[in-house]
Amino acid sequence: MSELHTRLAEVDENIASAARRFHRDPAEITRIVVTKFHPAQLITDLSALGVRDVGENRQQELSQKREELAGLEGMRWHFIGQAQSNKARQIRAAADVVHSVDREKIATALEAAGEPGGSILDVLLQVNLTNDLGRGGAEPDDIEKLATVIAGMSTLRLRGVMAVAPLDEDPAPAFERLAGYSGLVRGVVAGATWISAGMSHDFAEAIAHGATHLRIGSAITGTRPARG
Ligand SMILES: *Cc1c(COP(=O)(O)O)cnc(C)c1O
């Protein structure tokens, strides 16, 4: 087995065992492999190993890789980085799911980049779990209003919430708060059940608190090359 295959299998086994431990059905958990800063070839290799969901955090890199791998079928591309409204058209063209809708301006820009009667873009409402207003994510007080705005858009489908655990806090209570915010969003859009949370070092805690989508990079891909 290649090293990549070994790490992927190990992570998947750890996901399955965390799911068993917390009485979750592993079938309702999607593992997204975060491939940022790695060459497009890694995505080809992952595809050969059966990976169907990859995540990128920069629009340019996402667009380039998607173009380079245009022949690769059956891959879902998740945009997990901070979204700039002036790049909404490019994000929309390259992503199947946008995890980082955290303000009205970006929702409006993504909606404007769509076509009435055209494809529907799956989006998640990103929540800031830190006290630092400068971090990405909507403030908890703004969640319901933003969810209502997104729900009124005709080319976006609100699927749930996304967050990154704070660096300076135990992830478990942060993910517990996120589960509560997920409830607020489901109060607006009942079907918005996705919870995107959990990275290489905290996915077990995320699974314990209801994560449906894990964004796992280095534990699967190995050390990331320096930011290009
Ligand atoms: C890079 C990144 C990840 C993956 O991080 P790892 O620690 O490598 O698993 C997950 N989510 C976001 C938003 C990221 O930018």
The ligand as an SDF file (V2000), in Angstrom:
LIG
                    3D

 15 15  0  0  0  0  0  0  0  0999 V2000
   -6.5320   23.4270    5.9920 C   0  0  0  0  0  0  0  0  0  0  0  0
   -7.9300   23.3520    6.4740 C   0  0  0  0  0  0  0  0  0  0  0  0
   -8.4390   22.1610    7.0130 C   0  0  0  0  0  0  0  0  0  0  0  0
   -7.6070   20.8930    7.1890 C   0  0  0  0  0  0  0  0  0  0  0  0
   -6.6460   21.0740    8.1810 O   0  0  0  0  0  0  0  0  0  0  0  0
   -5.7410   19.8470    8.7090 P   0  0  0  0  0  0  0  0  0  0  0  0
   -5.3120   20.2680   10.0510 O   0  0  0  0  0  0  0  0  0  0  0  0
   -4.6170   19.7100    7.7510 O   0  0  0  0  0  0  0  0  0  0  0  0
   -6.6020   18.6390    8.7340 O   0  0  0  0  0  0  0  0  0  0  0  0
   -9.7750   22.1510    7.4170 C   0  0  0  0  0  0  0  0  0  0  0  0
  -10.5630   23.2540    7.3060 N   0  0  0  0  0  0  0  0  0  0  0  0
  -10.1050   24.4070    6.7920 C   0  0  0  0  0  0  0  0  0  0  0  0
  -11.0240   25.5750    6.7190 C   0  0  0  0  0  0  0  0  0  0  0  0
   -8.7740   24.4980    6.3600 C   0  0  0  0  0  0  0  0  0  0  0  0
   -8.3340   25.6630    5.8650 O   0  0  0  0  0  0  0  0  0  0  0  0
  1  2  1  0
  2  3  1  0
  2 14  2  0
  3  4  1  0
  3 10  2  0
  4  5  1  0
  5  6  1  0
  6  7  2  0
  6  8  1  0
  6  9  1  0
 10 11  1  0
 11 12  2  0
 12 13  1  0
 12 14  1  0
 14 15  1  0
M  END
$$$$
